[in-house]
Amino acid sequence: MALSEPEPSVRAPSDRTAVPTEREAQRDAVRRLRLPSTIRERCANITAAVIAGDSPHFTLDASRLGEVARRVARLTLERFPSLHVPYHSRWRHFEAGGVDRKAILNAHFEDRDAVDLARAQIELALVSVLLDAGAGPDWRYQEAASGRRFARSEGLALASFHAFVDGRFSSDLREPCRVDARALERMDALTLGAIFQANEGNPLVGLEGRAVLLRRLGQALRERPKSFGPLGRPGYLYDVLTHPSVSDTVSELPGARVAVQRVGAPHILRALLKAFSGIWPSGQMLGREPVGDVWSHRHAGGDGPDAGRVPFHKLSQWLTYSLVEPFESAGVQVDRLDELTGLPEYRNGGLLLDGGVILPRDPAFSTRVYAVSEPWVIEWRALTVTLLDELAQRVRAELREPRLTLAQVLEGGTWLAGRQLAAELRPGGPPPVRIASDGTVF
């Protein structure tokens, strides 16, 4: 059986003439803010306002998209001459330095079944992605086995990988390769700093924010034992999604359940947001409901309680992309991947800024430090989401490969092109924008 039904966007009462109560309207609004289609819609509204000249922050030069697309296409062809491009996911960072670290993890599960391995892979991906906000330009991680030093996303990935294999996220060292609520709730900045080799001479941006995020994750897992078991293991997301309730694919209520061999990527995203939206320190709320990476902007549009809100769910979508391989390794196909959006962060957004597509009106923008909640940052991220869809179309045309998914275009890729262009323009390759990050959004 396949989960092929469309994502619910609004409540569907049996009495179509009934007027939704305030509580029902808010629930519908929260559901809307969890849909990739809403991300695209609200970002498109903001982009349209910029194109119309109704932005004090940006203009666009669409004529530059062609050159950016050609750069991404060339890079994709250099890296993947056969155009067999893997998905953009955390698993690519675990391959840093040409080492197959997935095989190291898999060796711990030689005598276990595929589902146990999938749960462990989900747990590794989850903690690693949540720790994958910007590290800052000066931080490095030295891998003991290879002796090599890695920076930025690759360094964060390898630090979290080795911590996972060493049992730093497990409360029972007899079973090191797992994540559980008790271990996460004990996590503090000192412990996390040791995992990441952070110190005064090797500073990691947002260390305390990352520790807070893991503790909040532990609490969220402990509060949902019907989904994540008595130990609060996030790997049981596999079971929730492959044996969903007939009435609700992410329900915690007991009821009839069915086994499925196919799961839609939007369902994975919805399950993550339903379970974990409350962990984000940004504290964005709709009424009494935490909504995560969702921000107010005057051009966002929409109706009802969520009007004027634009969702991004960057880390949650990055995690969704990163969970495709664990599900597929256990024989569960993940479809509808292109319904997810591009990721509005430093490298993709930086590519469009450095490539001259997104033009800040303030020529001194790079000298400022911005807060995540500022309209400037929200507009930049919204433009990034919209323009990545257009850029992907152009890259497919350049490569004459219309079947490339957005996840493959990102990997092929926009993300690395953004990093390379930054290195060409600025010593050390920092992004063009400086964000006051708490370690949980960027």
N, C-alpha and C positions, 0 to 999 in steps of 0.2 A: 504494500500500500504506500502511496506517495503522498506527501504533504504538498499538494499542488494548488490548494485553494488560495485565493488572494488574501493578503494581509488585511485584517479588519481595520478600517479607518474611522468608523463611527459605530455607535451602538445600534443594534438592529432589533428594536422591540417588536413584539408580536402585534401590538396595537399601534399601527402606523400613525394614528391621529393623536396619540398621547404626546404631551409636551414633556420633554426631558426635565427632570428635576435638576437643581443646581449641582447636586453631587454627581448625577449621571453625566451632565454636561462637562464637568471637570474630568471625569474618567475618560470620556471621549477625547477631550483635549490632550490628556496625557498620552493616550494611545496614538493620536495623530503625531505628537512630537517624537514618537519612537519609530516612525515610518521613514525609510529612505526617500520615498516620494515627497514627503513634507520637507525634508532637507533640501532636495532639488528645487521644489516650488518656492520656498522662502529665499533661498540663495538667488534664484532667478529673478525674484522681485527686487532684491537689492541691486543685482547687476543691471536690471532695466533702469533703475533710478540713476545709477552711475552713467549709463549710456545717454540718458536724457539730460545729463548735466546737473542733476539734482544732488550732487555730493560735494561737500567741501573738502573731501579728502583725496579723491582719485578721479582720473580719467582713464580711458582705455585706448590703446593703439592696436586694433585688430590686425593691421597689416603685418605686425611682427609675429603673429602666430605661425605663419608659414615657416619662417626660419627656425623658430623653436621646435616645430614639428619635425623639420629635417634633421635638426641636431639629435632629437630623441630617436628618430628612425635610424640614423647612422649608428648611434650608440647601441641600440637594440640589435642591429645586424652584426656589429662587432662582437658583442657578447654572446649572441645566440644565432649563428649563421644559418641554422636550419629553421629558425623561428619557432622552435619548441621552447617557448618561454615559460618558466615556472610562475606560479602565483607570487605576487608581492606578499610576503608574510614574514613573521619572526623567524621562521625556519631558515631563511636565506642568511640571516645574521649568525645563526648557529654554525654556518658553514664557513665563517670567516677564516682566512688563511688557507683555504682549500682542505680543511679537515672535516670529515663526515662525523660530526658529533652525535647525530641522530643514532648512528650505529653504536656509539658508546652507551647511550641510554637504552637502546633496544637490547643490548647484551644483558642488562639487569633483569630482563623479562623473558629470557629464553625458555623458562619452564612455566610461564604464565600464558593465559590466552590473549587473543587479540583485543578483547574488551578491556582487560586490565591495562594493557599497554596504551590503548586509546585514552583511558582515564588519566594515566600518568602524563601523556603528551599534552592533554588539555590543561592539566595543572601546571606543567612547566610553561606552556605558552601563556597562560593567564598571568602568573606572577611576573614573568619576564616582560610582557607587554605593559603591565601596570607600572613597571619600573623603567619604562622606556621613554620617559620625557627627556628633554634636552639636558645633556650632561655638563655643558659649558665647554669652553675652548681649551682649558688647561688640564682636564682630568684624563688619566690613562689607567688601564687595567693590564697588569702583567700576568699572563697565563703561565702557570707553573710548568705544565707539561711541555709547552713549546718554547717557553722563554720569551715569547714575543709580547710586545705591548700594543694594545688596541685602544682606540679612542671612540668617543661618541656612541652611536647605536650598537656597533659591533662589540665594543668594550662592555657596555651594559649587558648585552645579550650573553656574552661569555661569562661574565661575573655571576649572573643569575643562573646560567646553566650549571656551572660547577657548584654553586651553592645548593641547587636542587639535588644534584647527584650526591652531594655530601650530606644531605639530610638536614639542611638548615631551615627548611620550611615544614619539617615533619616533627611531631612531638614524640615519635617512637623511632629511635635509631635502628631498630630491627627492621624497619621498613622505611629506608631513607628517601626513596624516590617517590615522594608524595607531598601533597600540601594539605594541611588540616587547620581548622579554626584555632585550636589551642596554640599551635606554634605561631600563627600569624598574630594573634592577640598579644603575644609576648614580645613582638618585634619592636625595637626602639632604634633611634638614630645611631647609637653607639654600635649596636650589633650590625645594623645595615652598613654603617661606615666601614666596619671590618670586612664585610663581604665584598665591598666595592673598593677596598684598599684606599679609602678616602682619608686624607689628613690635611694638615695646614699646607704642606707642599704639593698636595695632589687634591685640590678642592673639587667637590662634586656639587653642582647646583641642585637645590631643592631636596637635600637629604632628609630633613625632618618631614617635609611634605610627603615623601615616598613612604616613610615609616608610618605616618598617620594613615595613609591610604591602605597599607597592608593590615593595620590593626582594624580599620573599619571593614575591610573585606572579611577578616576573621569574624567580626561580630555579625555581619550579614549572613555568613555561612551558618553560624551557630543558631541564628534565629529562624532558619528554614530547615529543620531536620527532615521534614517530609520530602524535600527535594535533594538535600545534600547529605543525608544520613546523620547518625549520632555524632560522628567525628567532624562533621562540617567539611566534607571534601568536595571541592569544586569540580572534580572529574566526573561526579555523578550528573553533571549537565548532559553527558552522553546518554545516560539512562532516561532523563527527563525528556529529551528530544527524540530518542528512538523508540520510546514506549510512552507516547503522550496520552493524556486523557482524551477521550472522544470529544468532550465538550470544549477543551481548552488545551492547546499544545504546551502551555507552560504552567498548568494548574498545579497547585499543591494539594488540592482536595482529593480524597480517595474517590475512585470511580472506575468505570470500565477503561481499560487501556488496550492499545493496539500496537503491534510491532511494525515499524516502517523501515524501509531500506533506502529512503530518500528524504532529505531534509532541505528546505529552502533556506538560503543564507539570511533572508529577512527574519525567519523564525529564530535563527540562532541569535541574531542581533536583538530581537524582541525579548528573548529569554534572558540575555545578559543585562539588558536595561531594566527589565522587571525585577531581577534579583539584586542588581548592584547599583542602581542609580543613586541610592542613598550614601554610597561610600565617598563621593567626591567632596573634598573640602571646599570647593567653590561655593557650595551651599545654594545653588540655584533651585528655586521652588516654584511650583504652580499650586497655589493654595497651600495645602499641607503636604503635598506630594513632591519629593525630590525628583528633579528631572535631569540632572547631570549637566552635560556640555551643551546648554541651551541658554541663549542670550537675547536680550531685548534690543530691538532696532526699529527705528521709526518707519523704515521701508520694508519690513519683513512681510507685512500683509497678514492675511488670514482672518477668520471669523471666530467668534466665541471666546472662551477664557484664554486660549492660547494665541490670540491675535497679537501681533507685534513681537512674537518670539521666533527666533531662528535656531533650530537645532543643528549641531555638527556631529556629536558623538564620535569624535576622532579616534580616541583610544579604544572605544567599544567596537568601532568598525575595523580598526587595525587588528583587534583581537578576533573578530569574526573572520576576517581573511586568514588569520593565523590558525584558526580551528578547522579549516577545510581539510588539511592533510591528516590530522588525527582521526576525523570521522571517516575519511576515505580509506585510511589504512586498515580500518575495521570493517570495510565493505559497505559503508553507508555513503551514498552519493550525495554531494551537496550541489544543488542547482540554484538558479536565479541569482547567480553571483553578481551579474551586471546591474542588479537593482541597487546594490550598495554604491556609494559615491566615492570619488577620489578623496584623499585624505588632506585636509587643509592644515598644513603644518609648515615648518621651516623650509624644507627642501622643495616640495611641490610649489608652495606659495612663493618661495625664493626664486625658483626658476622663472616664474612669470614676472616677478619684479625685475630681476637681473636681465631677463630677456627683453625687457622694454615693452611688454604687453600691458601690465598694470603700471600706471604712471602716478606716483604720489604728487599731489599739488605742492606740498611743502618740500622744497629742495633739500632741506636740512633734516628730513625725516630720520635718517640713519644716526643722527646724533642723540636722539631721544630714546628713553626706555619706556615702553608702553605696558599698560596693564591689559590682561586678557579681556577684561570687560569693556574696554574703550571702543567707541564706534569705529575708530580707525582700524583696529584689529579685527573686529567683527566684519566690517566691509571687505577687508583684505581676504579673510577666510572665505566669505561668501563668493567673492569673485573667483577665488581659486577653485572652489567646487564646480561652479558653472563652466569655467574655462577649461578645466581638465576634461570634461565631457567633449567639448569642441576639439581640444587638442588630440584626444584619443581618436576621434574620427579622422583627423588629418594624418595621424601617424599610421593608421590602418591603410589609408589611401597611398601614402608614401611607400609602404612595404608591400602593397597589393595583397594584404592579408586581412580580409574583413572579419575573420573569425576570432581575432585577438580580443580577449576580454579586457575590460578596464583594469582588472588586477594584473594582467600580463603587461599592459602598457605601462602601468606604474612601475613594475619590476624591470621592464626592458631598457630604458625606462626614464620616466620623468624624475623619480626620486634621485637617482644617481646623476642625471644631467644637472639637476639643481645643485648638487654637491660639487660637481666638476666646474660649473660656471662660477660658483662662489669662490672656488680656489683660484680661478683665472683672474678674478676681479679684486680679491682681497687677500693679503698675506695670511696664511693659516686657514683660509676658507670658511670664515664665520658666515652665518646667514646675513642677509641684508637688513634684517629687522631684529631689534633687541627687545625681548619680552621679559618683564618681571615675572618669572615662572616660579610656581610653588612645587614644580616637579610632577604635576598631575594633568596638565593639558598639553603643553608643548614638550 
